[in-house]
Amino acid sequence: MKIRFLQSVDLDFYHFKENDILCLDNDEYVQELNEEYYILLYKGLRFDLHKDKIELIER
């Protein structure tokens, strides 16, 4: 799965800039939490991301 950041995002010590693309491994994923947020499991950590900040570009 790949996601593209539409805005700069800081996830603890991971920093992503606008238009950065993140390729997720098999044990990492993004799933819908509710109308406004996605859950991102990345490097064993869970992050809640606002849907306006990322775009799912490949599933």
Summary of the structure (lengths in Angstrom):
residues: 59
radius of gyration: 10.3
end to end distance: 4.5
largest distance: 26.5
contacts: 139
relative contact order: 0.33
helix: 5%
strand: 58%
